[in-house]
């Protein structure tokens, strides 16, 4: 959209935009109900915290975006129901990856073994409808991470990384 303003209004308009952008850029703090106050890591443009599940720490990263408050709400919902989400992600990954187990030299690994070997390491929240879970492979795929991409309907893709 083009906006045509005279010189005086243009100056005012630019000053107002500068103030808005500066306020957005300086928003270094994110207040959450479940995780408390989080500080922006400018290097990665995300807010980070940890969550403990089954005596293991999971890194939670909330990427800074226009809808960051909605994204935090989605993450809080996931954490409040983490057992459900964990089981759902491991089941999805197991179904997608079991056919690759033999290629990695683990021919006697069953679906139950693969499912049980995975444990959550991180969750990256890019937006309310775009996030990923990262899991350890338990050594089955040579120590690679298992990435589970999700959208508004849940898990959609699994890849090995690392």
C-alpha positions as CSV (number, residue, x, y, z in Angstrom):
1,X,0.0,0.0,0.0
2,X,1.3,3.5,-0.9
3,X,0.6,6.4,1.4
4,X,1.1,9.9,0.1
5,X,1.6,12.5,2.7
6,X,2.9,16.1,2.6
7,X,6.3,16.8,4.1
8,X,5.1,17.7,7.6
9,X,2.9,14.6,7.9
10,X,5.6,12.4,6.4
11,X,8.0,13.4,9.1
12,X,5.5,12.7,11.8
13,X,4.6,9.4,10.2
14,X,8.2,8.3,10.0
15,X,8.8,9.3,13.7
16,X,5.8,7.2,14.8
17,X,7.1,4.2,12.8
18,X,10.5,4.6,14.3
19,X,9.0,4.6,17.8
20,X,6.9,1.5,17.0
21,X,9.9,-0.4,15.5
22,X,12.1,0.6,18.4
23,X,9.6,-0.6,20.9
24,X,9.3,-3.9,19.1
25,X,13.0,-4.4,18.9
26,X,13.6,-3.5,22.5
27,X,11.0,-6.0,23.7
28,X,13.7,-8.1,25.4
29,X,11.3,-9.6,28.0
30,X,8.5,-12.0,27.7
31,X,6.2,-12.6,30.6
32,X,4.6,-16.1,30.7
33,X,2.2,-17.8,33.1
34,X,4.0,-21.1,33.2
35,X,7.6,-20.2,32.6
36,X,7.8,-16.8,34.3
37,X,9.9,-14.0,32.8
38,X,12.0,-14.9,29.8
39,X,14.8,-12.8,28.3
40,X,15.3,-12.5,24.5
41,X,18.5,-14.1,23.2
42,X,19.1,-11.6,20.4
43,X,21.7,-13.9,18.7
44,X,19.0,-16.4,17.9
45,X,16.0,-14.1,18.2
46,X,14.2,-16.4,20.7
47,X,13.3,-16.8,24.3
48,X,14.6,-19.9,26.0
49,X,13.9,-21.8,29.2
50,X,14.0,-25.4,30.4
51,X,11.4,-28.0,31.4
52,X,12.1,-31.2,33.4
53,X,10.4,-34.3,32.3
54,X,11.2,-37.8,33.6
55,X,14.4,-36.4,35.2
56,X,15.6,-35.0,31.9
57,X,15.9,-31.4,30.9
58,X,14.1,-30.2,27.7
59,X,15.1,-26.9,26.2
60,X,12.1,-24.8,25.1
61,X,12.7,-22.1,22.5
62,X,10.1,-19.6,21.6
63,X,11.1,-17.7,18.5
64,X,10.3,-14.0,18.5
65,X,7.4,-13.1,16.2
66,X,4.4,-10.9,15.9
67,X,2.2,-13.6,17.5
68,X,4.7,-14.6,20.2
69,X,2.0,-14.4,22.9
70,X,-0.2,-16.9,21.1
71,X,2.9,-19.1,20.5
72,X,3.6,-19.1,24.2
73,X,0.0,-20.1,25.0
74,X,0.4,-23.0,22.6
75,X,3.6,-24.1,24.2
76,X,2.1,-23.8,27.7
77,X,-0.8,-26.1,26.5
78,X,1.8,-28.6,25.2
79,X,3.7,-28.6,28.5
80,X,0.5,-29.0,30.6
81,X,-0.3,-32.1,28.5
82,X,3.3,-33.1,27.8
83,X,2.8,-36.9,28.4
84,X,0.1,-36.9,25.7
85,X,2.3,-34.9,23.3
86,X,5.4,-37.0,24.0
87,X,3.6,-40.2,23.3
88,X,2.0,-38.8,20.2
89,X,5.4,-37.6,18.8
90,X,7.2,-40.8,19.6
91,X,4.4,-42.9,18.1
92,X,4.5,-40.8,14.9
93,X,8.3,-41.0,14.7
94,X,8.4,-44.7,15.3
95,X,5.9,-45.4,12.5
96,X,7.9,-43.2,10.1
97,X,11.4,-44.4,11.1
98,X,11.1,-48.1,11.8
99,X,11.8,-49.0,8.2
100,X,15.2,-47.3,8.4
101,X,16.5,-49.2,11.5
102,X,18.0,-52.0,9.4
103,X,20.0,-49.5,7.3
104,X,21.7,-48.3,10.5
105,X,22.8,-51.8,11.6
106,X,20.2,-52.4,14.2
107,X,18.3,-55.2,12.6
108,X,16.7,-56.7,15.8
109,X,15.1,-53.4,16.9
110,X,11.3,-53.6,17.2
111,X,8.9,-50.7,17.1
112,X,8.6,-51.0,20.9
113,X,12.4,-50.7,21.2
114,X,12.6,-47.7,19.0
115,X,9.7,-46.0,20.7
116,X,11.2,-46.6,24.2
117,X,14.7,-45.4,23.1
118,X,13.6,-41.9,22.2
119,X,13.5,-39.1,24.7
120,X,12.7,-35.5,24.2
121,X,15.5,-32.9,24.1
122,X,13.9,-29.7,22.9
123,X,10.9,-28.0,21.5
124,X,11.2,-25.1,19.0
125,X,8.1,-22.9,18.7
126,X,8.3,-20.8,15.5
127,X,4.6,-19.9,15.6
128,X,1.3,-21.3,16.9
129,X,1.1,-23.5,13.8
130,X,4.8,-24.2,13.1
131,X,6.9,-26.0,15.7
132,X,9.2,-29.0,16.1
133,X,10.1,-31.5,18.7
134,X,13.7,-32.8,18.9
135,X,14.4,-36.3,20.3
136,X,17.4,-38.3,21.1
137,X,17.6,-41.5,19.1
138,X,18.9,-43.5,22.0
139,X,21.9,-44.6,19.8
140,X,19.7,-46.5,17.3
141,X,20.6,-44.1,14.4
142,X,24.2,-43.4,15.4
143,X,23.4,-40.6,17.9
144,X,21.4,-38.5,15.4
145,X,18.6,-36.2,16.5
146,X,15.1,-37.0,15.5
147,X,13.2,-33.9,14.4
148,X,9.5,-34.0,14.3
149,X,7.9,-31.1,12.4
150,X,4.4,-30.1,13.4
151,X,1.6,-27.8,12.1
152,X,-1.8,-26.9,13.4
153,X,-2.9,-30.5,12.9
154,X,0.0,-32.1,14.7
155,X,3.1,-34.0,13.5
156,X,3.7,-33.9,9.7
157,X,7.3,-34.9,9.0
158,X,10.2,-36.7,10.7
159,X,13.9,-36.3,9.8
160,X,17.2,-37.4,11.2
161,X,19.8,-34.7,11.8
162,X,23.3,-34.4,13.1
